[in-house]
Amino acid sequence: MAEADAVAAPAIAAGMTADERHWLLRRLHSLSGIIPIGGFLFFHFFENAFVLKGGAMWWKETEFTRNIPFQIAVEALVLWIPILYHAIYGLVITATAQPNDYPYERNYQYSLQRITGIVAFLFIGFHVLSTRGLYYATGVETNYLRMHNFMMNPLILATYLVGTLACVYHLTNGIFTFTITWGIAVGPRAQTLVNRACVALFVILAIVGVSILLAFRAPA
């Protein structure tokens, strides 16, 4: 029976139409933006929020993530592979998008979602290469002093501010589109309520994110 199922599964996948494959890949794209990418962003904000209590507290509370076993494998499976898939298929969605009849507000949100997705991807690449990438290449940890020097550089601070806000918008508006894609928010009233909740979440996370970045400017 197991053998028959194993033979049938590829046959079913091969028999899918282009629309069916797009339907499946789009839902996986939507899901990956929430789990694990969105979940990690919430955790990353929570973890770095300890800097609001001082550099020493931040360094102490982030020790766990700096010392998890099989670190590279865990980061690849939980973050880099999902992020690459989400980014690449997001570009496919953008390239194949068709005009629609949604109200102007939704069209603006859709356009911002595509723009912030590209900005967020570029920012994440910069952030990772200048922190974790440096550590894997040289063994040098990005400690509080290094982050402080980053945030005291106006160009790098501006990059972090724009990149962080792009990530926050892309996530919160992505939560809204996720509820529509997966049939959670059905009907105009439910979608309006969810949309407003996601806008409020954007404002909250934006304030938290900017506060974290500015807290790194405190003397080391």
CORUR-V942876 format. One line per field, one symbol per residue. ss: DSSP state (a for helix, b for strand, c for the rest). psi: psi as a letter, one per 20 degrees, with the letter a starting at -180 (. if undefined). A space follows every 10 residues. Layout:
BEGIN
ss: ???
psi: ???
END
This chain:
BEGIN
ss: caaaaaaaaa aaaacccaaa aaaaaaaaaa aaaaaaaaaa aaaaaaaaaa aaacaaaaaa acaaaacccc aaaaaaaaaa aaaaaaaaaa aaaaaccccc cccaaaaaaa aaaaaaaaaa aaaaaaaaaa caaaaaaacc cccaaaaaaa aacaaaaaaa aaaaaaaaaa aaaaaaaaaa accccccaaa aaaaaaaaaa aaaaaaaaaa aaaaaccccc
psi: ghghhhhhgh hgghiqrhgg gggghhhhgg ghhgoigggh gggggggiii hijqhggghg ijhgiikqql gggghgghfg ghgggggghh hggghjqqqr kqqhghgggg ghggghgggg gggggggghi fhggghhijo qnaggghghg iiohghghgh gggghggggh gghhgghghg hjkgnpqggg hgggghhhgg hggghggggh ggghhiiqp.
END
